[in-house]
């Protein structure tokens, strides 16, 4: 049932106009859907870190040691002072150094996107998104009344070269450009240096905010780093950077941050106060303690190795079980690869495949759920991060079986 | 600096129209403000439970025992199944029983208010609020473009008898009526049964949503329970109930819930997905385990005693140090009482008093920060819950000293 249907079925309620635009996200909803299944399922759907990639033992030990009364009260809206201090110190060693006057701790990266829209998006504003994109992010823009413009992605990331023409049809510049430049969700591709420069130039010309959503940038396992937007255009007031500990530590914490121009920090704090007062305090304390102990760099080094093995394993399994009946991207980091059906599978709708495959014990996200306009019916997103190589092989085998069943 | 000022000072940024309405909240900002002070301050400002009223030891022990990989991954947007199940069971023994098809776990009660506004408030909609009110809640409505209408509060709660006339001036019914009916924040008063019935009748006539924000209802320490809106009008689709563990367990968890008509549950889930994906998972697990162990009722019984002592202590101290130069409410539960300056203090602006008193070592929230229109310059909110009777006496003594200094 779509949001519009629901809005129609709740006629006794004076819903806001935007209720019909609360489209939700299959990405998020798959958590409940999969939890409700009782049979064995290989899970390529959610973008969750591997259990093995989460230092659960250490987290539990820290929680059992450091939590005290100060962890259970209200925290400052902008974030716990110790976490902010440690974060600044940590970021100094990354491509995106920052300072406390630019940072606000958020309830996961998702709240960073909510804040970006709260501050910048008026109803009817044009917002450029990648196609395919992280539709939870685009759903947030929709919930603020944005009109979305999908710009295709290829192996060098968003087709910035096409953006100008596509925008011209709308007779107004975009208010914001939403991009996941590095190890993009869902395609796994990374935007090239040339495209990044071109995007910055267009954003400056148009006065558009760049919402730079980068949950995976620290998870490069092959190839060379490409300069970030912050490196290319330091202190750029049009740059709004959304970051999170969800992929590098654990999503359950719901601890992320935004990095934005100091002139809007107070507005960010005001906006966050109207959302959830403060990000949950015990988890900020635990994340801070984890960073303070100095293990984050080693942890990142080890999970990069793990994820490279898994990406390789998935591509091997795909080659073995699906051969040239599909094409894929070949990510240099992150969690996802993008698979497009070809040959005898080329006419299959991956939304129908989803039902068959779920029954057969393998889950993924169908392409149309990753495009606001429902494009990519013959493609799908696979998360290689959450499963062991053995399970990956089992899952791809099941997927191949489902596909063969559908063309039989 | 107001939000409008900030919006004016960030001219290079294409802020949304609503940016000027992101007014923030002195209630929340006082956390940072007070943390930055280095001298001893008696804290009557924040609505925080007493440290002694939070089972910190048990929370830490639970965290150190039960957290595992399942706590650190994404959770279902509607909430962790075990917490939902235990919550339904727990609510069965309260005045507001519920069922899973009506409940969504939220990131504190605050996110419940954000969701209510997301689903119901269009820009320009009239929203009734109590005067004084919890201005963080009214700030959320403002952030969605609401036009606020303040309806006075007296010892029987919102002056529902005045609401109809006040609404008539606006030539349209309110889209929503925002009320904290029990142990109201900030006044501490409780809406009478007659007023509750009258409010329900008006809401039904107008088709207005009642946003029933009740964080304190389980904290009655004297007097008789008054039937809740849910008791008076069960399964009412116009009733949107916002609840939280913040005051009965601990605010740092950021775990609350909304109870609403099942027809809009999917819209709530969609809306929450666009906000923060899911409420932080480890804290949901810890709260669930705490409830499962069966200690919540005993805990509530013991903190009711604690808070009654503190309320009595504060009224005693006020009588002793301030006598008839002030009047106060006399709450039967919750965290707050409302103090109005009279006699020789009657002309003092509590915003100015705030600065003097802060320097003198006592903090509160000035009346104008608790009214969207800045009313109540000669009143203030005192939280009696967070301090011991000895500290309460010291704080009221300091407050009396500051007041005497100002009229000297």
Interface residues (C-beta under 8 A of the other chain):
Chain A: X1 X3 X6 X7 X9 X10 X12 X13 X14 X15 X16 X17 X18 X19 X22 X23 X24 X25 X28 X29 X31 X32 X35 X46 X48 X49 X51 X54 X56 X59 X60 X61 X63 X64 X65 X67 X68 X69 X71 X72 X73 X74 X75 X76 X77 X78 X81 X107 X108 X110 X111 X114 X118 X119 X120 X121 X122 X123 X125 X136 X139 X140 X142 X143 X144 X175 X207 X208 X209 X237 X238 X250 X251 X252 X253 X254 X255 X261 X263 X264 X266 X267 X269 X270 X271 X273 X274 X275 X276 X277 X278 X279 X280 X281 X282 X283
Chain B: X1 X3 X6 X7 X9 X10 X12 X13 X14 X15 X16 X17 X18 X19 X22 X23 X24 X25 X28 X29 X31 X32 X35 X46 X48 X49 X51 X54 X56 X59 X60 X61 X63 X64 X65 X67 X68 X69 X71 X72 X73 X74 X75 X76 X77 X78 X81 X107 X108 X110 X111 X114 X118 X119 X120 X121 X122 X123 X125 X136 X139 X140 X142 X143 X144 X175 X207 X208 X209 X237 X238 X250 X251 X252 X253 X254 X255 X261 X263 X264 X266 X267 X269 X270 X271 X273 X274 X275 X276 X277 X278 X279 X280 X281 X282 X283
